[in-house]
Amino acid sequence: MPGKLPLNGCDYLMLGFDHEMRRHGYAGNSCQIELELDAAIAPEFLRQRIALLVNRHPILRARPGGWLMPKWKLPGEDATMPQVRIHREQPGLREKLCDEPLDMKRGELFRFDLVEPVGGRMNVIFTWAHTLMDANSAEHFVALIGREDVPLPAVTPPVSARPQKTFREKFQLARKSVQQLDEFIKNKPRTVGVRFPAAPKIQRFRVERFSPEETARVRANGVKLCGAFGGAQFHAAAAMIELHQLHQRVGKPSASYVLPVPVSLRAKGSVEPLFCNQVTMMMTQLLPAQLDTTANAVAALKPQIAQAMRDGLIEAGVAIADLSRSLPLIPYMFMLKLGLRGEICSFFYGDVAAVTPLLTTFCGANVREFTHVGATTPSPGIGAIFYSFRGELRITVFHLETHFTTAEAESFAKGLRARLLNP
């Protein structure tokens, strides 16, 4: 039961990011999935499906709590039932919903907003606390809600199916991560920081959509530079070149750029455990001299990833995240930023690959379009998620207006698009 279910290391990391964002006046570490449907759906069916899952899995109304080794607390009488809200399309609504915080202290870990645009269609916006689950879990959860033919998960999902290590083993592994950051700091990474303190504390995003022909071209470029299974490396390398150029344009050059590359810890093809994060961060670093061409960026990034796998840095990342759960949030975030002298990373990057094929229909309506929206902390203030819907590449670029203007973020997104097509 949730009262006995601890947060895993990545859950706690995401809770720390949420604390960091709220501390600076932002909505928190909430992510979104938006479905564009070809017909309106009945809100009552959606509420019934949510009630079924919430009753079966109390963690969906629990709250993270506890100073040391935090656990999911059982929902109390004041726990918030997940909402299903209905809106009429209006200017600025999408941005408003993106910047509306979830009340995690009362167990509000997700909500659904139904938006009725002109033409009898409907957009469904699912907002969830990243502390609860990662993006792949969220895709499957939306499918669970919207389709009665998808099997329900186990009653009490385990936090992790990975073998547990002793404290000594975890400590020895964690030292590898610390040593890696010590090497990174020799070329100190610096983000642009707050450039527009009077700007509203909101996050903006834009989506770059690629046609089937353009997607095939990007994939061919990725295979040419990175091999058959190196698409994510190609995406990351292109993004870091455009980040470097963005830094140059705004007059904030950096001695290096640190990129955490998410790595899934689930067995291939599995979604269990569902209600928790099963990712770790593989830390990489790129120098400005390596970011002149995409080929050079790939040549610098690819061996780092291979070496991280050889040296056990994936397990080291898991170990340091697990050990960090013994710290209260405030000193935890201080220690996290201390490794890079006050920074968290240079860019938030996600690559969730193909969207689950279960999301072809939702509550009886056909899914016409799909969008992932992520969140970024005030450092670095910018990020991107790569994903593929029905074989077509999508990139969501998100930024904080206190750090970058909309024009600068658009320039970054357009540059990234062009580089993927013509590396």
N, C-alpha and C positions, 0 to 999 in steps of 0.2 A: 504494500500500500504506500501511497505517497509519503505518509508520516515516517516511514522507515526507508525511504528511497533517497539516497544522497545525489546531489548534483555531481556529474562527472567533471573532469578538468575543463573541457571545452564549454560545458554549460556555465561554469563559473567564470570563465574568460568572457563569455557573452554577457553575463550579468555585470561584470566589471565594466565592459564597454557601455552598457546601459547606464550605469552609475556615472561614468565620465560624461556622457552626452547630457544627461539630466542636470548634472552639476553645472554645466555651461549654458543651461537654458533651452536645450533642444528636447524634442519629444521622447527620445530614448532609442534604444536599439531594437526597433521594430522593423520588420520586413513585410513586403506585400507581394501577393500574386493577384493579377487581374485577368479575368476571363471575359472575352467579348462573345456573347451568345447570340444566336440567330433568332431567339424568341424569348419573351418574358417567362419567368418561372414563378411558382407559387411560394411565397415566403414561409407559409405554414409547413410545407414539406421539409424545407431547410431547417426550421426550428425543431421539428420532430427528430430529424436525423442527428442534430446537435445534441438534443436531450438524451437520445439513446447512447451516444458515444460518451457524453459527460457522465452519465450514470454508471456506465461500465468502466470508465477510466477516470477516477476522481482527480488524477494529476492535471486534467484539463481545466480544473478550477482551483488548483492548489496555488500556493505562493512560496517562492524561495525565501527561506529564513534561517537564522542562526549565525552567530558571529564566527564560530569555528566549525569547519567541516559542514557547511550548510546543507540542509535537506529540504525536500519538498514537504511543506506543511499541509496537513489535511484541510480541506476547505471548511470554514466555520459557517455559522449562520449568516454572517454578513458577506459571504463570498458572492461575487458577481456572476450571474448566469451570462454566458456568452451572448452577445447581442446580434440580432439581425435587423438592420435598419434599412429603410427605403428612402430614396432621394429622387428628386427630379433633376435632370441635367441642368446645370447652371454654370456660368463662368467661374473658374477658380475652385470648383468643388473638388476636383482630383487632387490639387495641391493641399487643400484644407484637410482632406482625409489622410493624406500622407503625413501631415504634421500634427495629427491629433494623438496624444499619448494614450497608451493603455494603462489602466490602473492595476498594476501588478500587485500592489500591497493588499488589494481586495480579491486577488485571484483572477483578474481579467487578463488572460493570456492570449486571447484571440477574439476577433469579431468579424462579421460579414456585413458589407454595405452593398445594397442593390441599387444600381443607378439606371433609371429609365431614360435613355436618350430617344431622340425622334426616330420614328420608323418601326416601332413595335419590338425592337431588340432590347437587350439588357446587358449591362456590364456588372460583373460580380467582383468585388474587391475583398480579398481575404487578407487581413492584417494579423500578424502573429508576433509574439515576443521571441526574439532569436534565442533567448535563454532556454526556451522550451524545446526547440528542435531546429535542425538545419534545413537548408532549402530542399534537398531531396526528400526528406521526411515530410516537409510541408506540401510538396506536390502530391505525395501519396495520400496525405491526410485530406486534402481537398477532394481527391478522387473518392476516398471513403465516405465523405459527407455527401457527395453528389451522385453516388451510384450504389444501389442496393446490392449489386452483384459482386462487389469487391469484398473479399473475406475480412472480417474484423480481426485486429491483432490480438495477441495474448492478453489476458486480463491484467497481469502485472508484468510489463516488459522489463527485462533486466537493463541496468544502466549500460553494461558493456559485456559482450561475450568474450573479450580478449583475456588471456591468462593474466592473473594478478602477480605482481612482482613484490618482493620484500622492500622495506624502506631502504636498505643498503643498496639494493639494485637500482631503485629509483634515483637515489642520490647520486650514484656514480653516472647514471645516464644523464641526469640533469646537468651535471658539470660540463658535459659536452656542449649543451646549448649555451651555457654561460661563456665557455671558451670561444664559441663561434661569435657571440656578440662582442667579445673583447677584440676579436680580429676585425669585425665590422667597424668598430669605433675608431680604428686607426685612420679611416677616411670617413669623418663624421657626417652622417646624413642629416639634412635639415629640410623641413617642410616650409612652405611659404608662410605659414602662420596667419594670424588674423590681420587682414589688410583693410577691412571695412568694418570697424567696430560698431558703426551706427546702423548697419544693415540688419534686417529682421533675422531672428534665429530660426531659420527654416531651411529645409533641404529641397533642392530642385533636381529634376531628372529629365532625361530625354532618351529616346529609344532609336537606335539605328537598326533598320530592317534590311536584310539582304535577300534578293530574289533567289530562286533555285539556281540560276546560272551563275550569279555572283557567289553564292555559297560554294558551288562546285569549284569555282576559281580560287576561293580562299583555301579550301581544303587541299587543292592541288599545290598551292604555294606552301602550305604547311608540310605536306609530305616531302616536297622537294628540299626544304630547309631542315626539317626535324625528323623525318622518317614517318612511317605509317601510323605510329601512335603518339606523335608529337604535336597534335593540334593545339593542346593547351599551352605548350611551350611557345609555339609560334604566336598565339594570342598574347601571352604575357610579354614576350620580347617586343612586339609591336607597341603594346601599351606603354612599356617603360621608355621607349624612344620618344613617344609623343609626350609623356610626362616630362622628360628632360627638356624637350623643346618648349613646353609650356612654362617650365621654370625659367628658361632663358628669356622668353617673351615678357614675363612679368618682372624680370630683373631680380630673381631670387635663385641664383645658381646654387647647386649643392655639390659637395665633394663626393657624394655617392648616393645611391638610391637603394633602400632596403625593401624587398618585396616578399611578403609571406605568401607562399603558394599552398592553398588548401589541399589536403590529402585525405581521401575517404578511408575510414578504418573498418567499414563494413565488408563482409564477404561479398564478392562480386554477385550481383543479382539479388541481394537481400535488402529488405527495408527494415529489418529488425536489428536492434531495438528502435522503435519508432519515435517515442516521445523523449528524445534527448539527442544531443549533438554527437555525431560519430565522425568527427574530423579532427585533424591536427594541422599545424602550420609548419611547413617546411621553409625555413628562412633562407633567402638568397640575397645577394648584393651585386649591384652593377655600378661600374664607374663611368663617368662621362665619356672617357675615351673609347669605351665599349659600346656606346650608343650612337655611333655615327651611321651605321647601316643595320638593317634587320639581320643580315647574315652574321655580323660581328656580335650583335646582342644575343642571338641564338648560340653562337659559339662560346659566349661567356656564361650563359644560363644553363645550357644543357649539361656540361660536366659538373656543375655545382649540384644539380639534382641527382645525377648518377652517384656522385661522391656521398651525398647525404644518405642515399639508400645503402651504399656500401658500409658507411661508418655508423649506421644505426641512429642517425639523427631524427628519423621519424619517431622511433621509440623514445628518443631523448625528449622530443617535444611533448609526447604523451606524459612522460614521467614528470617533467617540470610543471606541466599544467595540473597534474594530480597532486603534487606536493604543495602547489600554491593554494589549494583549497583549505589548508590549515591557517591561512592568513585572513584577517578581516579585510573587507573590500578596499578601504582607504589605503592601508599600507600595501596591499596587493597591487593596486594600480600604481602606487609610487615605485614599487620595486620593478614593475613591468616597464615603466618608462625610464627607469634608472639605467637599464642596460644600454639604451641608445641615447643617453644623456638628455632625457626629457621627451623623446619622441616615442611613438608606438611603431610606426612604419611610414614609408613614403607614399604608399598607395594601397587602397583596399581593392583586392582582386578576387573574383570568384569565377569559376568555370564549372557549371553544373551539367554540361554536356546535353544529351537529348532529354527533353521533357518527357515524363512518363506517358506512354501511349494510352494509359487509362483515361487521360483527359481529352478524349475526343467528344464526349458528351458530359453534361452536368445537369442533374435534375430533369432529364428528358430533353434538354435543348442541345443543339450542336455547338461546339466550341469553335468559333471562327478565328480567334486570335488569343495569344497568351503573352503575358508580360511579367517578368521578375523585376522587383525593385528592392535594392539593398539599402543599407544605412552606413554612414561613416562617422567616426569620431571627429572632434575638432582638430585633431592631428591624425591624418593629413588633410582632411576636408574634401577629399575627392576619391572616387572609386568607380569600378565598372564590374558588371556581371555579364559573362558570356553564356549563352544557352542556345539550343536548337529546337525549334518548334516545327514539327512535320517536315523535317529535313532542311529547314531554312534557318540560317544563322541570325541571331538577335544579339544586340549589345545594349544594355542599359547603363548609361553614364549618369552618376549622381554626384552632386556637389553642394557645399554649403555657401550661401551667399556672403557670409562674412569673410570667406577666403578667396572665392573666385566669382567673377561676374558671369552672367548667363552667356554672354558673347564668348568669353574665354573657354567656358565648358563646351560650347558648341564647336568652337575651333578645335578643341582637343578631340571631340567625337568625330568630326569630319576628317581630321588628320588621321585618326586611327582607322577609320573606314578605308580611306585612300591607301594607307600603308598595307593593310591586309590584302587589298586587291592588287597592289603594285609594290611589292616589297623591295 
